[in-house]
Structure formats: structure tokens, C-alpha cells
Amino acid sequence: MTKFLAILKREYNTRVRTKMFIVATVLGPLMILLFTVVPALIFSLKAGGPTRLAVVDESERMYERVRGSLLNERGEDEGGAPAEKPAMPAPNTNAQERMRQAGEAVRATFDVRQVPLGGRSLDSIQQELNEQVLKDQLDGYVIIPKSVLESGEIEYNGRNTGDVVTSNQIRERISSAVRDQRMADNKINPQLMDEINKPVRMVTNKVTETGREQDSGQGFAFVFIVGFLIYITIIMYGQVVLAAVVEEKETRIAELLFSSVRSFPLLIGKLIGVSLVALTQLAIWALAFGAFAMWGVNALSASGLSISLPHIPASFFVYFFLFFLLGYFIYATFYALVGSMVTTTQEGGQVSMPVLFLLIMGFYLAFPVIRSPGSPLAFWVSMIPFFSPITMIVRIVTQTPPAWQILLSLAIGYATVVFLMWLAARIYRIGMLMYGKRATIPEVLRWVKQA
């Protein structure tokens, strides 16, 4: 035990005291912010001003409606229903509503002008407009044929047809104008149809033993937080675990180490030492994000906005912690097992690719489990330790299974961790002394059978 603790302390201290650990701890939250918030802000940017659009109305009755729709003068959303435009996104809206509000930020704006026919042929008008587009006097133009109400077909010509956001919004807004004209021709009030087609708002309540609880989906986000944390942690520290295991192979001091310590405490000390480094960094980030979240909630509350945090039972956080640790150690031990088989970290990076595929498969299996958390499929995939850190959490959030199933999943998972550690140590004991080539599967099986 003394030697094991010495190895663990050495692995932990040598990594925590490095400048890279401090830099990564400080920059980690900034990088997460960079890859989550910044892309959304960049996507909402519109380089340049409004899209300059000319409209050729061959029907001579659609221009005003098309212009009003393109300029969004009715204040409608893309589906034709009156748009709700709050000053800022409501903090307690559901996911679909938040997506709709976020979509407002990327909506195109237009500068629309009419091109009168004036007895000219369509070909001559198109030639003139093409020249204006090429001279950057226009961004594009729309041709509305006489039969647009019957055929529902228009033509858009532009310099940048790769801007699918703008193209789609032109199509959708002109579709709204054509729909309004069809209703007007049939003496139907467009405002009345908007009211008739207005979608219902559904309040979702989860039925529990204590009654009904409103559920807007916030609790389910924790499922993907678990999987995301495992994935990010493995991406960041999987190679560190692998490098720590093959470190002595590359420096060729294995014979000296094995003269004073057995392979099992050496391998486990390295694995747990590196894992504690990862958990230390994650704990610092969690405290930082928690403090920031509390500051944000207090700031919004002080400004008069009502903030209601989702009701999540305390037991869920216990399950969160246990299954996160299970998922991390399952995949970290896999990396240790790979490190026991290879001679360099470069080889380990190639061999360890299937490890991430297993984790990604757990994400895919979460979707059928969401739809039927009590099915036999959901039960079995939540018992498989490589998938249970995600699939069992899905079951707990959607429809909590009996306690014995949760405990059984944890027992199988942690027993698998112990078995993988034992297996890696047996492979490591012989693999440490092999240089120059990667072990083959038959060789590895032979090492496991050896005493």
C-alpha cells in the first residue's frame, strides 16, 4: 500500500504542479465558452447591409404583398403565425421556443425595389438585372410569373446562391405572400386564418408518486451533460493516461521499477493518479461555473426577471456522480489497457479509436431508451457497462427504474472496472519488458493466461 500511495502521489503531483495544468485550468472554461457561445454569435453575424433585391412581377398584382412579406411588415414568423419578439429570450422557455427565438437573430433583412415591365420583354429585363448583379448594384432578383398563384413557382437569381439562409427566407416569405393572395381571392381574411392556424401551447407535467410536476425539459439536459463530460474528459485525459502507462517503456526503466514494485500497484497508481488530476480540474471548473451561474441568477432576479430553477431530486445528483465516475474509469481503464499493449503513445492513439466509438454508440442508444425507458432493450443496454453511464441516466430522468436495477447497473459497471484493471495489469507486467513492436492479440491472450 505504501508503494501504491507513493506512485499515486508522484503521478498526481508531477502533473498538478506543471504550468500546463494551471494554464489549462484557467483557459478551459474560456475554450468551452469559445466553442459554444462564439459560434452562435458568429452565425448570427450578417456581413454587409441588407440584401438588395429586385422584384419583377409579371402578374402585376403581387408586388405589394411580396414586398411587405420580405420586409416582414406583418411581424410574422416563418410559419405565418404572428411572431412574438420579446426584448430578450425568456429564461424559462422550452427548447423549441428558445430555438425559434435564436432563429430571429439570423433572419435576413432586405432592401426591396420593383422593376416595372414597361412593355419590355422578360429577356431584356433579365439581361439588365444580370449586369446590375455583376456590377454589385444588386444582390439578386426575383421573377414572379403570371401563373404564380396556380403553379406556386418563382425564380430567384443571385450572385451568392450559396447563402442558403437568405434563399430559404426569400422562398418562405414569398410563399406567405402568395398564400395571403390566394386567401384574399377566395374572400378569406388572412388575420382570421392566422388565428385559426395558431398552434397550441402544451404544458408538460410529469406524473410522480407525489403528484404532478411541470417538466420543460431542463432535467433531461443533465443526461447529455453526463455524456458530454465523460467524452470531453476522455478526449483530454485519455491520451494522458495512455502516455503515463507507456512512459516507462519509452524511457526503458521497466526493469528497475519491477525490481521494487509489482505491476498491479504501478499501473493502478498511474491510472488513479492521472484520474485525480482530471477530477481536480473538473472540480475547479464546476465551482467556477457554479459561482458564475449563481451570479447570473442573482443579477437577473435583481433586474426583475423571475427565475425558476428546474426541480431535480437530490438523489439524481448522487446518480450523476456515481455514473460519471463509472463512465470515466471505464474508458480511462480502456486507455490503460491499450497502453499496456503498445510501445509508444503514437501506436496507442491509433489502437484506442474504438474506445471513443463505444462512447459515441452510447449516445445513439440513448434515443430508443428515451422513447421506451421500460422496454427490454432499455434494460439490457443500461446493464452494459460501456453504455450504462448514459443509458441508465436517461432511464432515471425519463422514468426512474426500480432501485435494484440502478444498483445492479452500478455493480456490473464497477466490477468491470476492477476486471479491466486486473487485465491491464497482467498485460502490463509482460508488455513493459517488450520493446520494438506492438503486441498482437494472440500474444496478449497468452500473457493473460500466464501466472
Secondary structure, DSSP 8 states (H G I E B T S, - for coil): -HHHHHHHHHHHHHHHTSHHHHHHHHHHHHHHHHHHHHHHHHHH--SSSSEEEEEEETTSSSHHHHHHHHTTTT-B-TTSSB----SS--TT--HHHHHHHHHHTT---EEEEE---TT--HHHHHHHHHHHHHTTS-SEEEEE-TTHHHH---EEEES-TT-HHHHHHHHHHHHHHHHHHHHHHTT--HHHHHHHT-------EEEETTEEEE--SHHHHHHHHHHHHHHHHHHHHHHHHHHHHHHHHHHT-HHHHHTTS-HHHHHHHHHHHHHHHHHHHHHHHHHHHHHHHHHHHHHHHHTT---------HHHHHHHHHHHHHHHHHHHHHHHHHHHH-SSHHHHHHHTHHHHHHHHHHHHHHHHHHH-TTSHHHHHHTTSTTTHHHHHHHHHHHS---HHHHHHHHHHHHHHHHHHHHHHHHHHHHHTT--SS---HHHHHHHHH--
